[in-house]
Amino acid sequence: MTAPGILRRSPDGDYVVEATHPVKYGVTVTDGVLQQTLPFPEPGSDRDPLGRVPGGSMRRLVVADREVARLYGDPIQEFLTRHGIEFRLVAIPGGESSKRWKTVRRLCREFDSFGINRRGEPIIVFGGGVVLDVVGLAASIYRRGIPRLIFPTTLVGQIDAGLGVKTGVDFGPFKNRLGTYAPAQWATIDRRFLATLDARRLSDGLAEILKVGIAVDASLFEVLRADGRKVLHESFQGRTDSGDRAAREILDSSIRGMLGELAPNLREDEMARSVYLGHTWSPAVEMEALCRSQRWWLPWRRRPSLLHGEAVALDMMLSAGIALDRGHIDKAEYELIAETTDSLGLPLWDSLLANSRLLARGLRDTTRHRGGRQLAPLPQGGKVAFASDITASEVARAARRQHSLGGRAIG
Protein backbone atom coordinates (compact mmCIF):
# COMPACT_ATOMS: atom_id res chain seq x y z
CA MET A 1 0.00 0.00 0.00
CA THR A 2 1.29 3.44 -0.90
CA ALA A 3 2.11 5.63 2.09
CA PRO A 4 0.03 8.84 2.33
CA GLY A 5 1.59 11.96 0.88
CA ILE A 6 1.95 15.25 2.70
CA LEU A 7 1.10 18.66 1.30
CA ARG A 8 2.70 21.63 3.00
CA ARG A 9 3.40 25.22 2.20
CA SER A 10 6.85 26.71 2.42
CA PRO A 11 7.59 30.06 4.12
CA ASP A 12 7.80 31.55 0.62
CA GLY A 13 4.28 30.42 -0.17
CA ASP A 14 5.24 27.50 -2.45
CA TYR A 15 3.24 24.29 -2.33
CA VAL A 16 5.44 21.28 -1.55
CA VAL A 17 4.29 17.66 -1.88
CA GLU A 18 6.20 14.93 -0.05
CA ALA A 19 5.37 11.28 -0.67
CA THR A 20 7.06 7.90 -0.60
CA HIS A 21 6.28 4.82 -2.63
CA PRO A 22 7.28 1.57 -0.91
CA VAL A 23 8.84 -1.19 -3.00
CA LYS A 24 8.09 -4.84 -2.33
CA TYR A 25 8.90 -7.82 -4.49
CA GLY A 26 9.68 -11.47 -3.88
CA VAL A 27 12.19 -14.04 -5.09
CA THR A 28 11.54 -17.78 -4.93
CA VAL A 29 14.34 -20.29 -5.47
CA THR A 30 13.05 -23.70 -6.53
CA ASP A 31 13.76 -26.74 -8.69
CA GLY A 32 11.53 -27.88 -11.55
CA VAL A 33 8.75 -25.30 -11.29
CA LEU A 34 7.18 -26.33 -14.60
CA GLN A 35 6.53 -29.79 -13.18
CA GLN A 36 4.95 -28.47 -9.99
CA THR A 37 1.30 -27.87 -9.16
CA LEU A 38 1.18 -24.69 -7.13
CA PRO A 39 -1.57 -24.26 -4.52
CA PHE A 40 -4.00 -21.42 -5.11
CA PRO A 41 -2.97 -18.53 -2.84
CA GLU A 42 -4.95 -17.69 0.25
CA PRO A 43 -6.89 -14.40 0.33
CA GLY A 44 -4.54 -11.52 1.05
CA SER A 45 -1.43 -13.43 -0.06
CA ASP A 46 0.69 -11.97 -2.83
CA ARG A 47 3.06 -14.94 -2.97
CA ASP A 48 2.11 -16.50 -6.28
CA PRO A 49 4.41 -16.66 -9.31
CA LEU A 50 1.37 -16.61 -11.62
CA GLY A 51 -0.30 -13.63 -9.95
CA ARG A 52 -3.51 -15.47 -9.09
CA VAL A 53 -5.85 -13.89 -6.55
CA PRO A 54 -9.30 -15.04 -5.39
CA GLY A 55 -11.89 -13.63 -7.78
CA GLY A 56 -9.22 -12.14 -10.04
CA SER A 57 -8.68 -12.46 -13.78
CA MET A 58 -6.81 -15.53 -15.02
CA ARG A 59 -5.90 -13.99 -18.39
CA ARG A 60 -2.18 -13.55 -18.98
CA LEU A 61 -0.01 -12.35 -21.81
CA VAL A 62 3.10 -14.53 -21.72
CA VAL A 63 6.31 -13.26 -23.34
CA ALA A 64 9.14 -15.69 -23.92
CA ASP A 65 12.56 -15.62 -25.49
CA ARG A 66 12.20 -17.29 -28.90
CA GLU A 67 14.77 -19.98 -28.02
CA VAL A 68 13.09 -20.60 -24.67
CA ALA A 69 9.76 -21.01 -26.47
CA ARG A 70 11.37 -23.55 -28.78
CA LEU A 71 12.91 -25.55 -25.93
CA TYR A 72 10.23 -25.19 -23.27
CA GLY A 73 7.11 -24.14 -25.18
CA ASP A 74 5.13 -27.31 -24.49
CA PRO A 75 6.05 -27.57 -20.76
CA ILE A 76 5.29 -23.86 -20.28
CA GLN A 77 1.88 -24.20 -21.91
CA GLU A 78 1.08 -27.33 -19.92
CA PHE A 79 2.15 -25.56 -16.72
CA LEU A 80 -0.09 -22.58 -17.41
CA THR A 81 -3.05 -24.72 -18.47
CA ARG A 82 -2.68 -26.89 -15.36
CA HIS A 83 -3.11 -23.77 -13.24
CA GLY A 84 -6.13 -22.48 -15.11
CA ILE A 85 -4.35 -19.64 -16.89
CA GLU A 86 -5.91 -18.33 -20.13
CA PHE A 87 -2.91 -17.11 -22.08
CA ARG A 88 -1.46 -15.88 -25.32
CA LEU A 89 2.23 -16.70 -25.88
CA VAL A 90 4.38 -14.13 -27.65
CA ALA A 91 7.95 -15.10 -28.62
CA ILE A 92 10.59 -12.42 -29.16
CA PRO A 93 14.26 -12.81 -30.09
CA GLY A 94 16.87 -12.65 -27.36
CA GLY A 95 20.42 -11.39 -27.66
CA GLU A 96 21.86 -7.90 -27.35
CA SER A 97 20.88 -6.93 -30.91
CA SER A 98 17.21 -7.20 -29.85
CA LYS A 99 17.68 -4.87 -26.90
CA ARG A 100 16.37 -1.91 -28.86
CA TRP A 101 13.47 0.54 -28.84
CA LYS A 102 11.80 -1.23 -31.78
CA THR A 103 11.30 -4.31 -29.57
CA VAL A 104 9.67 -2.16 -26.90
CA ARG A 105 7.28 -0.73 -29.50
CA ARG A 106 6.38 -4.21 -30.70
CA LEU A 107 5.62 -5.32 -27.15
CA CYS A 108 3.40 -2.31 -26.53
CA ARG A 109 1.42 -3.25 -29.63
CA GLU A 110 1.05 -6.77 -28.23
CA PHE A 111 -0.21 -5.33 -24.94
CA ASP A 112 -2.83 -3.32 -26.83
CA SER A 113 -3.87 -6.28 -28.95
CA PHE A 114 -4.32 -8.48 -25.89
CA GLY A 115 -6.29 -5.81 -24.07
CA ILE A 116 -4.43 -6.07 -20.77
CA ASN A 117 -6.23 -5.05 -17.62
CA ARG A 118 -3.88 -2.42 -16.21
CA ARG A 119 -3.66 -3.82 -12.67
CA GLY A 120 -5.21 -7.27 -12.61
CA GLU A 121 -3.47 -9.14 -15.44
CA PRO A 122 0.29 -9.22 -14.89
CA ILE A 123 2.56 -10.13 -17.78
CA ILE A 124 4.46 -13.39 -17.36
CA VAL A 125 8.00 -13.46 -18.77
CA PHE A 126 10.27 -16.41 -19.53
CA GLY A 127 13.73 -15.41 -20.72
CA GLY A 128 17.26 -14.26 -20.09
CA GLY A 129 18.57 -10.87 -19.08
CA VAL A 130 17.88 -9.15 -22.40
CA VAL A 131 14.25 -10.26 -22.57
CA LEU A 132 13.71 -9.40 -18.91
CA ASP A 133 15.12 -5.90 -19.44
CA VAL A 134 13.18 -5.19 -22.63
CA VAL A 135 9.83 -6.50 -21.38
CA GLY A 136 10.45 -4.72 -18.09
CA LEU A 137 10.88 -1.38 -19.86
CA ALA A 138 7.82 -1.89 -22.05
CA ALA A 139 5.68 -2.89 -19.06
CA SER A 140 6.91 0.06 -16.99
CA ILE A 141 5.88 2.67 -19.56
CA TYR A 142 2.68 1.08 -20.90
CA ARG A 143 -0.22 2.87 -19.16
CA ARG A 144 2.50 4.15 -16.80
CA GLY A 145 3.15 0.70 -15.45
CA ILE A 146 1.65 -2.76 -15.54
CA PRO A 147 2.80 -5.60 -13.28
CA ARG A 148 4.91 -8.53 -14.41
CA LEU A 149 6.03 -11.89 -13.07
CA ILE A 150 9.34 -13.30 -14.26
CA PHE A 151 10.95 -16.70 -14.74
CA PRO A 152 14.62 -16.02 -15.60
CA THR A 153 15.98 -18.79 -17.80
CA THR A 154 19.69 -17.89 -17.99
CA LEU A 155 22.26 -17.62 -15.25
CA VAL A 156 22.68 -13.87 -15.88
CA GLY A 157 18.94 -13.51 -15.55
CA GLN A 158 18.77 -15.52 -12.35
CA ILE A 159 21.53 -13.82 -10.40
CA ASP A 160 21.56 -10.33 -11.90
CA ALA A 161 18.87 -9.00 -14.26
CA GLY A 162 16.04 -10.83 -12.49
CA LEU A 163 16.90 -9.59 -9.00
CA GLY A 164 16.97 -5.81 -9.26
CA VAL A 165 14.54 -3.10 -10.31
CA LYS A 166 16.29 -1.71 -13.40
CA THR A 167 14.91 -2.11 -16.92
CA GLY A 168 16.48 -0.88 -20.12
CA VAL A 169 17.39 -1.04 -23.76
CA ASP A 170 20.45 0.09 -25.69
CA PHE A 171 20.31 3.34 -27.62
CA GLY A 172 22.80 4.27 -30.30
CA PRO A 173 26.24 2.99 -29.25
CA PHE A 174 25.34 3.07 -25.55
CA LYS A 175 24.27 0.18 -23.37
CA ASN A 176 21.08 0.54 -21.32
CA ARG A 177 20.81 4.23 -22.16
CA LEU A 178 16.99 4.14 -21.97
CA GLY A 179 15.43 2.60 -18.90
CA THR A 180 13.34 2.84 -15.76
CA TYR A 181 13.26 1.59 -12.18
CA ALA A 182 10.40 -0.88 -12.05
CA PRO A 183 10.60 -4.16 -10.12
CA ALA A 184 8.78 -7.31 -11.14
CA GLN A 185 6.22 -8.45 -8.58
CA TRP A 186 7.85 -11.85 -8.27
CA ALA A 187 10.87 -13.70 -9.63
CA THR A 188 11.03 -17.49 -9.73
CA ILE A 189 14.61 -18.78 -9.89
CA ASP A 190 14.79 -22.35 -11.18
CA ARG A 191 18.19 -23.82 -12.01
CA ARG A 192 16.56 -26.54 -14.15
CA PHE A 193 16.27 -23.96 -16.94
CA LEU A 194 20.08 -23.86 -17.01
CA ALA A 195 20.32 -27.47 -18.21
CA THR A 196 19.90 -26.42 -21.84
CA LEU A 197 22.47 -23.60 -21.79
CA ASP A 198 25.82 -24.18 -23.44
CA ALA A 199 29.05 -23.73 -21.49
CA ARG A 200 29.67 -20.23 -22.82
CA ARG A 201 26.27 -18.97 -21.64
CA LEU A 202 26.84 -20.51 -18.22
CA SER A 203 30.28 -18.89 -17.99
CA ASP A 204 28.60 -15.64 -18.94
CA GLY A 205 26.50 -15.80 -15.78
CA LEU A 206 29.38 -17.01 -13.64
CA ALA A 207 31.11 -13.67 -14.30
CA GLU A 208 28.33 -11.87 -12.42
CA ILE A 209 28.62 -14.40 -9.60
CA LEU A 210 32.40 -13.95 -9.52
CA LYS A 211 31.78 -10.20 -9.20
CA VAL A 212 29.83 -10.84 -5.99
CA GLY A 213 32.58 -13.16 -4.75
CA ILE A 214 35.29 -10.57 -5.28
CA ALA A 215 33.39 -7.47 -4.15
CA VAL A 216 30.98 -8.70 -1.46
CA ASP A 217 31.43 -12.28 -0.25
CA ALA A 218 34.93 -13.77 0.04
CA SER A 219 33.50 -17.17 1.01
CA LEU A 220 31.63 -17.30 -2.30
CA PHE A 221 34.90 -16.61 -4.11
CA GLU A 222 36.46 -19.60 -2.33
CA VAL A 223 33.60 -21.89 -3.43
CA LEU A 224 34.00 -20.68 -7.01
CA ARG A 225 37.73 -21.25 -6.85
CA ALA A 226 37.32 -24.76 -5.47
CA ASP A 227 34.19 -26.02 -7.24
CA GLY A 228 33.24 -23.53 -9.95
CA ARG A 229 34.66 -25.63 -12.76
CA LYS A 230 32.74 -28.70 -11.57
CA VAL A 231 29.48 -26.75 -11.30
CA LEU A 232 30.06 -25.38 -14.79
CA HIS A 233 30.72 -28.88 -16.15
CA GLU A 234 27.51 -30.13 -14.49
CA SER A 235 25.49 -27.14 -15.77
CA PHE A 236 24.36 -26.39 -12.20
CA GLN A 237 22.26 -29.57 -12.30
CA GLY A 238 23.97 -31.37 -9.40
CA ARG A 239 24.94 -34.56 -11.18
CA THR A 240 27.19 -35.43 -8.24
CA ASP A 241 26.55 -34.85 -4.54
CA SER A 242 29.47 -32.44 -4.26
CA GLY A 243 28.43 -30.65 -7.44
CA ASP A 244 24.88 -30.33 -6.17
CA ARG A 245 26.00 -28.84 -2.84
CA ALA A 246 28.31 -26.40 -4.59
CA ALA A 247 25.67 -25.37 -7.15
CA ARG A 248 23.12 -24.68 -4.43
CA GLU A 249 25.62 -22.74 -2.35
CA ILE A 250 26.82 -20.67 -5.30
CA LEU A 251 23.28 -19.74 -6.34
CA ASP A 252 22.10 -19.00 -2.82
CA SER A 253 25.18 -16.96 -1.89
CA SER A 254 25.13 -14.93 -5.10
CA ILE A 255 21.40 -14.19 -4.85
CA ARG A 256 21.71 -13.24 -1.19
CA GLY A 257 24.79 -11.12 -1.88
CA MET A 258 23.17 -9.27 -4.78
CA LEU A 259 19.90 -8.62 -2.96
CA GLY A 260 21.79 -7.51 0.14
CA GLU A 261 23.66 -4.92 -1.91
CA LEU A 262 20.63 -3.81 -3.91
CA ALA A 263 17.97 -3.54 -1.20
CA PRO A 264 19.31 -0.41 0.58
CA ASN A 265 20.01 1.35 -2.73
CA LEU A 266 17.49 0.14 -5.30
CA ARG A 267 17.37 3.36 -7.30
CA GLU A 268 21.12 4.01 -7.21
CA ASP A 269 20.80 7.07 -5.02
CA GLU A 270 24.29 6.20 -3.78
CA MET A 271 26.61 5.76 -6.75
CA ALA A 272 29.42 4.08 -4.82
CA ARG A 273 28.15 0.54 -5.32
CA SER A 274 30.24 -2.58 -4.80
CA VAL A 275 28.32 -4.42 -7.51
CA TYR A 276 29.54 -1.88 -10.07
CA LEU A 277 32.74 -3.97 -10.09
CA GLY A 278 33.19 -5.10 -13.68
CA HIS A 279 30.90 -2.38 -15.01
CA THR A 280 33.22 0.60 -15.41
CA TRP A 281 34.67 -0.09 -18.88
CA SER A 282 32.56 -3.11 -19.86
CA PRO A 283 29.50 -1.24 -21.25
CA ALA A 284 31.62 0.49 -23.91
CA VAL A 285 33.67 -2.65 -24.61
CA GLU A 286 30.57 -4.84 -24.93
CA MET A 287 28.83 -2.46 -27.32
CA GLU A 288 31.96 -2.03 -29.45
CA ALA A 289 32.29 -5.82 -29.63
CA LEU A 290 28.68 -6.04 -30.82
CA CYS A 291 29.39 -3.50 -33.56
CA ARG A 292 32.59 -5.36 -34.44
CA SER A 293 30.73 -8.64 -34.93
CA GLN A 294 28.06 -7.01 -37.10
CA ARG A 295 30.62 -5.55 -39.50
CA TRP A 296 31.18 -9.00 -40.98
CA TRP A 297 28.31 -9.50 -43.39
CA LEU A 298 29.41 -13.02 -44.32
CA PRO A 299 28.14 -15.30 -41.52
CA TRP A 300 31.13 -17.63 -41.71
CA ARG A 301 33.53 -14.70 -41.25
CA ARG A 302 31.61 -13.04 -38.44
CA ARG A 303 33.56 -12.77 -35.20
CA PRO A 304 31.60 -13.55 -32.07
CA SER A 305 30.67 -10.51 -30.01
CA LEU A 306 31.43 -10.49 -26.31
CA LEU A 307 28.64 -11.66 -24.09
CA HIS A 308 27.77 -9.38 -21.20
CA GLY A 309 29.51 -11.49 -18.57
CA GLU A 310 32.62 -11.84 -20.73
CA ALA A 311 32.91 -8.06 -20.93
CA VAL A 312 32.39 -7.88 -17.16
CA ALA A 313 35.19 -10.41 -16.62
CA LEU A 314 37.58 -8.37 -18.76
CA ASP A 315 36.63 -5.25 -16.80
CA MET A 316 37.20 -7.02 -13.46
CA MET A 317 40.68 -8.06 -14.53
CA LEU A 318 41.44 -4.50 -15.66
CA SER A 319 40.20 -3.24 -12.29
CA ALA A 320 42.30 -5.87 -10.52
CA GLY A 321 45.38 -4.69 -12.42
CA ILE A 322 44.83 -1.11 -11.26
CA ALA A 323 44.20 -2.40 -7.72
CA LEU A 324 47.53 -4.25 -7.85
CA ASP A 325 49.40 -1.12 -8.93
CA ARG A 326 47.75 0.87 -6.14
CA GLY A 327 48.57 -1.71 -3.47
CA HIS A 328 44.97 -2.78 -2.75
CA ILE A 329 45.87 -6.38 -3.59
CA ASP A 330 49.19 -8.18 -4.00
CA LYS A 331 50.49 -10.18 -6.94
CA ALA A 332 49.28 -13.48 -5.49
CA GLU A 333 45.74 -12.14 -5.15
CA TYR A 334 45.83 -10.76 -8.68
CA GLU A 335 46.97 -14.10 -10.07
CA LEU A 336 44.30 -15.94 -8.04
CA ILE A 337 41.58 -13.74 -9.54
CA ALA A 338 42.99 -14.42 -13.01
CA GLU A 339 43.21 -18.18 -12.42
CA THR A 340 39.64 -18.33 -11.10
CA THR A 341 38.35 -16.24 -13.99
CA ASP A 342 40.04 -18.56 -16.47
CA SER A 343 38.78 -21.69 -14.68
CA LEU A 344 35.20 -20.47 -15.10
CA GLY A 345 35.57 -20.32 -18.87
CA LEU A 346 35.85 -16.55 -19.00
CA PRO A 347 38.25 -14.50 -21.13
CA LEU A 348 41.31 -12.78 -19.72
CA TRP A 349 41.94 -10.66 -22.80
CA ASP A 350 40.25 -9.21 -25.85
CA SER A 351 41.96 -7.10 -28.50
CA LEU A 352 39.52 -4.27 -27.74
CA LEU A 353 41.42 -3.64 -24.50
CA ALA A 354 44.33 -2.41 -26.61
CA ASN A 355 42.12 0.44 -27.84
CA SER A 356 43.01 3.24 -25.45
CA ARG A 357 40.47 5.62 -26.99
CA LEU A 358 37.66 3.12 -26.41
CA LEU A 359 38.67 2.64 -22.77
CA ALA A 360 38.94 6.39 -22.24
CA ARG A 361 35.51 6.94 -23.79
CA GLY A 362 34.04 4.19 -21.64
CA LEU A 363 35.44 5.70 -18.45
CA ARG A 364 34.15 9.16 -19.38
CA ASP A 365 30.63 7.85 -20.01
CA THR A 366 30.66 5.86 -16.78
CA THR A 367 31.75 8.97 -14.91
CA ARG A 368 28.76 10.87 -16.29
CA HIS A 369 26.50 8.00 -15.28
CA ARG A 370 27.86 8.12 -11.73
CA GLY A 371 27.16 11.78 -11.20
CA GLY A 372 30.50 13.16 -12.34
CA ARG A 373 32.78 10.85 -10.33
CA GLN A 374 34.52 7.70 -11.54
CA LEU A 375 33.73 5.70 -8.39
CA ALA A 376 35.43 2.69 -9.98
CA PRO A 377 35.36 -0.31 -7.62
CA LEU A 378 38.79 -1.93 -7.25
CA PRO A 379 39.24 -5.33 -5.56
CA GLN A 380 40.54 -5.09 -2.01
CA GLY A 381 40.62 -8.34 -0.06
CA GLY A 382 37.00 -9.50 -0.29
CA LYS A 383 35.56 -6.02 -0.72
CA VAL A 384 36.26 -3.00 -2.93
CA ALA A 385 37.93 0.39 -2.73
CA PHE A 386 36.43 3.18 -4.81
CA ALA A 387 38.72 5.27 -7.00
CA SER A 388 37.84 8.54 -8.70
CA ASP A 389 41.31 9.55 -9.90
CA ILE A 390 42.23 6.78 -12.35
CA THR A 391 44.50 7.99 -15.14
CA ALA A 392 44.90 6.83 -18.73
CA SER A 393 48.44 5.65 -17.99
CA GLU A 394 47.16 3.43 -15.16
CA VAL A 395 44.58 1.87 -17.44
CA ALA A 396 47.16 1.28 -20.17
CA ARG A 397 49.59 -0.33 -17.73
CA ALA A 398 46.88 -2.63 -16.36
CA ALA A 399 45.83 -3.58 -19.90
CA ARG A 400 49.42 -4.50 -20.85
CA ARG A 401 49.70 -6.70 -17.78
CA GLN A 402 46.40 -8.32 -18.63
CA HIS A 403 47.55 -9.07 -22.17
CA SER A 404 50.59 -10.88 -20.78
CA LEU A 405 48.45 -13.27 -18.73
CA GLY A 406 47.71 -15.48 -21.68
CA GLY A 407 44.76 -17.77 -20.99
CA ARG A 408 41.38 -17.68 -22.64
CA ALA A 409 40.60 -14.87 -25.08
CA ILE A 410 37.65 -14.04 -27.31
CA GLY A 411 39.30 -11.73 -29.83
N, C-alpha and C positions, 0 to 999 in steps of 0.2 A: 504494500500500500504506500502511495506517495505521501510523504510528510507534508503537513500544511505549510503554505507559504506565509510570509509576513510582509505586509505593506506598511512602510513608514515614510515619514517626510523628514527630509534633512533640514538643518537650520537655514539653508538657503532657499527652502521652499520646493526642492526637487522631490519627486516621488521615487522611492527606492523599493524594489521588490527583492526579497531574499527567500530563496526556496532551495530545498535539496531533493534529490531524486535517488532513493536507495537502489542499489544494485544487488540482485540475488540470482544466482544460477547454480546448477548442480552438475556434478560429474560422477558418473557411475563407471566403475571398472568391473568388467565381467568377462566370461568366456562363452562363446557360442550363442550370442543373443538371438540370432535368426532361428535357432532351434528351440528357443524357450517359448513358453506360454506365460505371459505376464499377467498377474492378477489385475482386475480392474481397480483403479485407485479408490480409496475411501473418500467420502465428501470432505472437502477442505484440503485434501492432499494435492500438492503440485509435483509429486515425485512420480512422473510417468514419462518414459522416453517417447511415447506416441502422443502425448498431450491430451489424453482422454480425461473428461470430467463428467460426472453424473449429469445427464440431461443435455450435454453439449453436442456440437456437431462432430460427426465422424468423417467428414470430408477432408482430404489432405492432398495438396499438390506435393509430389515427391520429385526431388531433383537429384540426379545421380551422375557422377562421372561416367562418360561413355564406356570406358573400359570396365568400370565396376558394374555397370548394367549388363555388359556382356558376360562377365564372370559370375555375378551374383543375382542377375535379374530374376530368375525363377525363385530362388530362396527368399529374396526380398518380397516378391509379390505374394508368395505363400505365407510369409510372416505377417504381412499387412492384412491379408484376407482372414487369416486365423484370428486376428484381433478385431475383426469387424470394421476395418478401415475401408472407406470408399475412396479410391485414389486415382490420380492420373500420374503416370511416370514420364518425366521429361529427362532425356539424356543430353548432356552437354560435354564438349571435349575438355579434357584436363590439360595440364602443361602450361608453362609460363606464357606461351604465345596466345593462349586463350584468356589471359588475365587482362582484359581490355574492356573499355567502355562499351563496345558493341555487344559484348556478352551480357553486360548489365541491362542494356536496352532490350535484348531478346528476352531476358528473364522477366522484365517488367511487362512485356507483351503477353507472356505466358500467365502471369498473375492476373492480368485483365481478362484473358480468355477463360481462365478457370473460374473467375468470379469469387475471389477469396474474401471471406468474411474477415474484416480487418483485425479483430481480436480473437475470434473463436476458432480459427482454422490455421494453426501453425504449419509452416512449411517444414517438411522433413528432408534432410539432406544426407546423402551417402557420397563421400568422396574424400580426396586428399586436400592438402592445404590450399591449393589454387581454387578448387571448387568451393571450399568452405569460405574463402575470402570473397570470391565474386558473388556468390549467393547471399552472403552476409551483407555486402554493400547494397545489393539490389533490394533485399528485404528491409534494410534500415531506412531507405529513402522512399520506398513505395508507400503511399498514404502516410508518410512520416513515421513509418515503422510497423512492421508486422512480425509476429514471433516466429521463431524457427527452432527446430530440434535437430541435433546433428549426430551423425554416426561416422566419425573419421575413419577412413579406410587405409591410410598410410601412416607410417611411423611419425613423419613430420606433423601430420594432422593430429595424431593422438597425443603428442607430447609438447606441441607448440601451438599451431594454428587453432586447434580445437579447444584450447584452455583459456585463452584470453578474451578480450572484448573488441579487438581491433578487426576491422574489415578493410578491404582495399583492392584496387586494381592499379596496374602500371599505366603511366601516361607519358607519351614521348619516350625519351631514353631513361626515364626515372622509375624506379621500383616503388610501388605502393604510394604513388604521389596523390591519388584520390582515395579517400577512405573516411570511415566514421568509427566512433566507439559505440558498439551495439552488441551486447553479449547474446549468445543463444540461451534459450531457457534451460536446455539440458544437453549435456554431451554424454554419449555412451561410448566408452573406450573398450574395444573388444580386440584382443590380439589375434584372434582367429582370422581376421581380415588380412593380417600380414602374411599368411601362408602363401599367398599367390604373388607376393612382391619378389622381384629379382634382387640379387645381392646388392646391386648398385643403389636401388631405391631404399633398401634397408640401411645401407651405410649412410645414405642421405639423411635419414632420421637420426642415426646414431651421432651425427655431428652436433645436433641440437641437444642431445643427451650429454655428450661430452662437454659441451658448454656449461651445463649445470654442474657437472662434476668438477670442472676447473674453477668456476666462479663462485659456487654456492656450497657444494657438498663434497668434501674431500673423500668421504667414505664411498660415495658413488663412483668417483674416479678410480678408486682401488678395485671396485668390482668390475668396472669396464676394463681395467688393465689386466685383471686376472682371468675374467670369463667373457669379455666382450666378443672375442673371436668365436668362441663356442656358441654363444647366443646368436650371433650373426649366421653361423653355419646352420643352426637349427631353426632359423627364421622366426625366432621368438616362440616357437611352438612347444618347447619343453620335451624334446624327444628322448632326453635322458633326465634322470632325477636332478643331477647337478645343473644341467642346462635349464630345467624348469625353474629351479630355485633362483638361479641368477636372472632369468628373464623376468620373473615376477618382481624381484628386488629392484632391477634396473627400471622397469616401468613405474613401480610405485614410488621409488625415490625421485625419479625425474619429474613425475606429475606433482608430487608433494613439493619438491623444490621450486618448480615453476610457479605453482599456485601461491606458494608462500612469498615469492618475490613479487608476484603480480597484485595480490589482494590489497596491499596497502597503497598501491600506486597504479590503479587500473587505467587511468586516463593520462598517464605520463606527466603528471604535474611536477614530479621530481625527475629531472633528466639524467641524473647520475644513477643509472640502473645497472646492476651487476649482469643482468641477462642481455645487455647490449654487447657483451663480449662476442666477438665474431661478426659484429654488424656495423663496424666502422667503415671499412673499405669494401666489404662484400657486396652491398647493393650496386655500386658502380661496376664492380668486376663481373657480377652475375649478369647484369644487363648488357655489358659489352660482349660477354661470351655468347649471349643469345643472338646479338646482332652478328657476331662473327660466324656463328653456325648458319645463319640464314643467308649469308653472302654466297654460299655455295649452292647454285641452283641445280647442279647434278646430284641426285640423292646419294650416289655411291661415293661422291667426293666430299660430302658434307661432314664437317667436324662436329663432334657432339658438343653441345653447349654444357656449361657447368650447371649441375643441379644446385638448388638453393643451399643444401647442407654442405656440398663440396666447396662452394664459395665461402661459407661460414668457416669451414675447416682451414682454408687458406688464410683467411683473416685472423683466425685464432693463432696460427703459427707466426704470422707477421707481428701480431700483438705480443706474442711470447718472445720474439726476437728483440723487440724494443724493451720489454720487461727485463730481459737478460742484460742488455746494455746499461740499463738504469739501476741494476742491482736488486730488483724486486725478486728475481729468482736466480739460481745459480745454473751452471752449465749442465749439471746432472738433471735438474728439474726440467730444463729446456729439452734435453734429449729424451726424457721420459714422456713428455707431452708429444714429441714427434713420434716416438716409437708406438705410443698408444693410438695416435691418430692413424698411423700407417696400418696398425693391426686391425683397425675397424674398417679397412677398405677405403679410406679417405685419401685424397691427394695431398701431397706436401708441397707441390709446385705446379704452377701453370705459367705459360709464357706471358700472360697478361700482367703478371707481377713485375715484369721487366719494363713495363710502360709507366715511367715516372709521372707523365702528365695525367694518365688515367687515375693513378693513386692520389695525386694531388687534387684532382677534381672531385674524387670520391670523398676525401677528407673535408674539403670545403663544403660540399653539399650536406654531409653529416653534421658539420658544425652549425650550419643554418638550421637544420632539423632540431638540434639540441639547444636552441635558444642563443646561439652565438658563441658557444663554448664547445671545445672538442669533446671533453668528458669521455675520452677513450678508455675503456676498461683494460687494464693490463694484469695478467696473472700475477698473483702474489700469495703463494703458499696456501691454497684452498679458498682464497677469496680474490678480490681485485683491488687494484689501486687505480684511481682515475687521474688521467693526465690531460691537460689542456694546453700544453706547450710543445707538442711533438713537431719536430722539424723535418723538412724534406730529406736532409742528410741522414737522419735517424731511420727514416722509412727505407731509404735506399740501402743502408747498411744491413738492416734486418732482412730485406729482400735478397741481398747477395748471400747472406748466411743461409737463408731458406733454400736457395737454389742449390747450394752445396750439399744439402742433406741427402740428395738422391731420393730413393723411395718412389712411391706411386705418384704419377702425374697424369693430368688429363690432356694438357696441350703442350 
